[in-house]
Amino acid sequence: MGQCISHCCHNSRDSSATLSGKNDQGSSRPPSLLSRPAAGPPTTPGKRDSLPLTPKECAHSQVNGQKGPSVDGTKLEPSTPIANLDSTCLDDRIAALFARYCDPHEDAILADGMERFCNDLHVDPAEFIVLVLAWKFQASAMCRFIRSEFMHGCRALGADGTKAIQASFPELLREARQDDAFKELYRFTFQFGLDVDEGQRALPREMALPLWRLVFSQHPPPILECWLDFLSANPTSIRGISRDTWNMFLNFTQAIGSDLDGYSEDEAWPSLFDAFVDWELRRRRPTAVADGRAASGQGGQDVDPIAETDEKATDVSGAGLQQG
């Protein structure tokens, strides 16, 4: 959910904002993901999207065993279960909420509608909670909710309005902190960032970086910024991130610490991870040499030729690093 729904506020591929609010070195503007064909069913003529029954109207047919109007205008028998009526009413009210933001030419909430939806929820489209909401709705693309996704998501939350959706945020954030749920959210984020219309099977580097920052924004792992620096410093060698690399990076962050002490060459990590560790250790070596000199009382203008060479070796080459 990366650039996530923040892209919904821009209608071209020239969006200048990144999710994190800062530009990544060497990254280009992320692609627009607003051109996917409609996937939802057309609106059924005569469906009461704009005039849903209120809870009071729904309960009318059950008061004192009297018959009353149903959703489709037919009479309801006194024995109709209240639970069924409640479900019908909820669906009608969710449909009315969807209609408020739906595009006039397509049965989906697109860029303009998504921006209004986020405004009514009082959230920034770049916030983590918007990614969590897209995950809960099982959105198939950024900046877009088709009718079935919106209906399913609101039903799951038991919400029929923006205030009810807002009220669910604390629970959604608590759920996202659970290990199993976060793993699902993390894997969802990769698929969410793909532009399937262009046949993407790997995330472009300029999309993967802000998505990593977003999905880890609540609890960033110690090596995250080092990893993103590595990807930014090698734009020609690392053009895209495969699904396997994305998925295994979560395990990688859990296996090694900030000092990389948990890394082992015997583990079957992707070659990109091996290159990252090598690059990061070489990048840290000049600092370690300087710290060692300070501890031993050495000073002056002496330069360690090995450290100097390593400091300059910031680019990673080799076909093994080509992703996607």
C-alpha positions in Angstrom: 0.0 0.0 0.0 2.7 2.1 -0.6 2.7 5.1 -2.3 -0.5 3.4 -1.6 -3.5 5.5 -1.9 -1.5 8.7 -1.9 -1.3 8.2 -5.7 -5.1 8.4 -5.9 -4.8 12.1 -5.3 -2.8 12.5 -8.5 -4.1 11.6 -12.0 -0.8 11.3 -13.9 2.5 9.5 -13.8 4.1 12.8 -12.9 3.2 12.7 -9.2 6.0 14.3 -7.3 5.2 13.1 -3.8 6.6 10.0 -2.2 4.9 8.3 0.6 7.5 9.0 3.2 7.5 12.7 2.4 11.1 12.6 1.1 12.7 11.6 -2.1 14.9 8.6 -2.3 18.3 9.0 -4.0 18.1 7.8 -7.6 14.4 7.0 -7.5 12.0 8.2 -10.1 8.4 9.1 -9.7 6.2 6.0 -9.2 3.8 5.0 -11.9 0.1 5.8 -12.0 -2.1 2.8 -11.0 -5.4 4.4 -12.0 -6.0 2.8 -15.4 -7.1 -0.7 -14.5 -10.4 -1.8 -16.2 -13.5 -2.1 -14.2 -13.8 -5.4 -12.3 -17.0 -4.9 -10.4 -20.5 -5.7 -11.6 -22.6 -2.9 -13.0 -25.0 -1.2 -10.7 -28.4 -3.0 -10.8 -31.1 -0.7 -12.1 -33.6 0.2 -9.4 -31.3 -0.8 -6.5 -31.8 1.5 -3.6 -28.2 2.8 -3.3 -29.2 6.4 -2.6 -32.2 5.7 -0.4 -31.3 2.9 2.1 -33.5 1.9 4.9 -32.7 3.3 8.2 -32.4 0.9 11.2 -35.8 2.3 12.4 -37.4 1.4 9.0 -35.8 -2.0 9.1 -37.2 -2.7 12.6 -40.7 -1.4 11.6 -41.8 -4.7 10.2 -41.0 -6.5 13.5 -42.7 -4.1 15.9 -45.6 -5.9 17.7 -45.6 -8.6 15.0 -46.8 -6.2 12.3 -45.9 -6.6 8.7 -43.9 -3.8 7.1 -42.0 -2.9 4.0 -38.9 -4.8 3.0 -36.0 -3.6 1.0 -37.6 -4.5 -2.3 -41.0 -3.2 -1.4 -42.7 -6.5 -0.7 -44.3 -7.4 2.7 -42.3 -9.1 5.3 -43.7 -11.8 7.5 -43.5 -11.3 11.3 -41.2 -14.4 11.5 -38.4 -12.8 9.3 -35.3 -13.0 11.5 -34.0 -9.7 12.8 -30.5 -10.7 12.0 -31.4 -11.0 8.3 -33.0 -7.6 8.3 -30.0 -6.1 10.0 -27.7 -7.6 7.3 -29.9 -6.3 4.5 -30.0 -2.8 6.0 -26.3 -2.8 6.5 -25.7 -3.7 2.8 -28.1 -1.0 1.7 -26.3 1.6 3.8 -22.9 0.5 2.6 -24.1 0.7 -1.0 -25.2 4.3 -0.3 -21.8 5.1 1.1 -20.1 3.6 -1.9 -22.4 5.6 -4.2 -21.2 8.8 -2.5 -17.7 8.3 -3.8 -18.3 6.2 -6.9 -17.0 7.4 -10.2 -19.8 8.6 -12.5 -18.6 6.6 -15.4 -17.3 3.4 -13.7 -18.6 1.3 -10.9 -15.6 1.9 -8.8 -14.1 4.5 -6.4 -11.2 6.1 -8.3 -8.8 8.9 -7.7 -11.2 11.8 -7.0 -13.5 9.6 -5.0 -10.6 8.1 -3.0 -9.4 11.6 -2.1 -12.8 12.6 -0.9 -13.1 9.3 1.0 -9.8 9.9 2.8 -10.8 13.5 3.6 -14.0 12.4 5.1 -12.1 9.8 7.2 -9.7 12.7 8.3 -6.7 10.7 7.2 -3.8 11.5 4.9 -3.7 9.0 2.0 0.0 8.4 2.9 -0.8 7.1 6.4 -0.2 3.6 7.5 -3.9 3.2 8.5 -4.9 3.7 4.8 -2.7 0.8 3.8 -4.3 -1.3 6.6 -7.7 -0.3 5.4 -6.9 -1.3 1.8 -5.6 -4.7 3.1 -8.9 -5.2 5.1 -10.8 -4.4 1.9 -8.5 -6.7 -0.1 -8.1 -4.0 -2.7 -6.6 -5.3 -5.9 -5.0 -2.0 -7.0 -3.9 1.3 -5.6 -6.3 4.2 -5.6 -9.2 2.1 -6.4 -12.0 0.2 -4.7 -14.4 -1.8 -6.8 -17.9 -2.3 -5.4 -17.4 -5.9 -4.2 -14.2 -4.9 -2.4 -15.8 -1.9 -0.7 -18.9 -3.9 0.3 -16.8 -6.8 1.6 -14.5 -4.5 3.6 -17.3 -2.5 5.3 -19.1 -5.7 6.1 -15.9 -7.1 7.8 -15.7 -3.9 9.9 -19.5 -3.8 10.5 -19.4 -0.2 9.3 -21.9 1.7 7.3 -20.4 5.2 7.4 -17.2 7.1 7.7 -17.6 7.6 11.4 -18.0 3.8 11.9 -14.9 3.2 9.8 -12.9 5.7 11.8 -14.1 4.0 15.0 -12.5 0.8 13.7 -9.0 2.3 13.3 -7.7 1.5 16.8 -8.7 -2.2 16.5 -7.2 -2.4 13.0 -3.9 -1.0 14.2 -3.9 -3.5 17.1 -4.6 -6.3 14.7 -1.8 -5.2 12.3 0.7 -5.4 15.2 0.1 -9.2 15.6 2.8 -11.3 13.9 0.6 -13.4 11.7 -1.6 -10.4 10.6 1.4 -8.2 9.9 2.9 -11.0 7.7 -0.3 -11.0 5.7 -0.3 -7.2 5.4 3.3 -7.2 4.4 2.7 -9.8 1.6 -0.4 -8.0 0.5 1.6 -4.8 0.1 3.8 -6.3 -2.7 0.8 -7.3 -4.8 -0.9 -4.0 -4.0 2.0 -2.1 -5.5 2.1 -4.0 -8.8 0.7 -2.5 -12.0 -0.8 -5.6 -13.4 -2.1 -3.7 -16.4 1.5 -3.4 -17.5 2.1 -7.1 -16.6 4.4 -6.3 -13.7 5.7 -9.2 -11.8 8.3 -7.3 -9.9 8.1 -4.1 -8.0 10.0 -1.2 -9.6 12.7 0.0 -7.3 11.2 3.5 -7.1 7.9 1.9 -5.9 9.5 -0.7 -3.5 11.4 1.9 -1.5 8.4 4.0 -0.3 6.3 0.9 0.1 8.9 -0.6 2.5 9.0 2.6 4.4 5.2 2.7 4.7 4.6 -1.0 5.7 7.4 -0.7 8.3 6.4 2.8 9.5 5.1 1.6 12.9 8.0 -0.5 13.8 10.9 -0.1 11.4 13.6 -2.8 11.7 17.1 -1.6 12.6 18.5 -2.3 9.1 15.7 -0.8 7.1 17.4 2.6 6.3 20.7 0.8 5.5 18.8 -1.5 3.1 17.1 1.4 1.4 20.4 3.3 1.2 21.9 0.3 -0.6 19.0 0.1 -3.1 19.2 3.8 -3.7 23.0 3.7 -4.2 22.8 1.1 -6.9 20.0 2.1 -9.2 21.4 0.6 -12.4 22.1 -2.8 -10.8 18.8 -3.1 -9.0 15.9 -2.2 -11.2 13.2 -4.3 -9.5 12.3 -6.4 -6.5 10.9 -9.9 -7.0 8.1 -11.3 -4.9 10.5 -13.8 -3.3 13.0 -11.1 -2.4 10.2 -8.9 -0.9 8.8 -11.8 1.1 12.2 -13.0 2.4 13.2 -9.5 3.5 10.8 -9.7 6.4 12.5 -12.9 7.6 15.9 -11.3 6.9 15.0 -8.3 9.2 14.1 -10.8 12.0 17.2 -12.9 11.6 19.9 -10.2 11.7 20.5 -7.3 14.1 21.6 -3.7 13.4 25.2 -4.8 13.5 24.5 -7.7 11.1 25.8 -10.2 13.6 22.9 -12.6 12.8 24.0 -12.9 9.1 25.5 -16.1 7.9 26.8 -16.9 4.5 25.6 -20.5 5.0 22.0 -19.4 5.0 20.2 -19.6 1.7 19.4 -15.9 1.4 18.9 -14.3 -2.0 22.1 -13.0 -3.6 20.8 -9.5 -3.2 21.0 -9.8 0.5 24.5 -11.2 0.4 25.5 -8.2 -1.7 23.8 -5.8 0.7 25.7 -7.2 3.7 29.0 -7.0 1.8 28.2 -3.4 0.8 27.2 -2.4 4.3 30.2 -3.9 6.0 32.5 -2.1 3.5 30.7 1.1 4.1 31.1 0.8 7.9 34.8 -0.1 7.7 36.1 3.4 7.5 34.2 4.4 10.6 35.5 1.3 12.4 39.1 2.2 11.5 38.6 5.8 12.7 37.1 4.6 16.0 40.0 2.2 16.4 42.5 5.0 15.9 40.8 7.3 18.4 40.8 4.5 21.0 44.6 3.9 20.5 45.4 7.6 20.6 46.5 7.8 17.0 45.8 11.0 15.1 47.2 13.1 12.2 46.5 12.8 8.5 47.2 9.1 8.0 44.8 7.4 5.7 44.1 3.7 5.6 44.4 2.8 1.9 42.2 -0.2 2.3 39.5 1.8 4.0 39.8 4.5 1.4 39.4 2.0 -1.4 36.4 0.4 0.3 34.8 3.8 0.8 34.8 4.4 -2.9 33.4 1.0 -3.7 29.8 1.8 -3.4 28.4 0.4 -6.6 27.4 -3.2 -6.9 27.9 -4.9 -10.2 27.1 -8.3 -11.6 24.2 -10.0 -13.2 23.3 -11.7 -9.9 21.8 -8.4 -8.7 19.4 -7.9 -11.5 16.0 -8.2 -10.0 12.7 -8.5 -12.0 
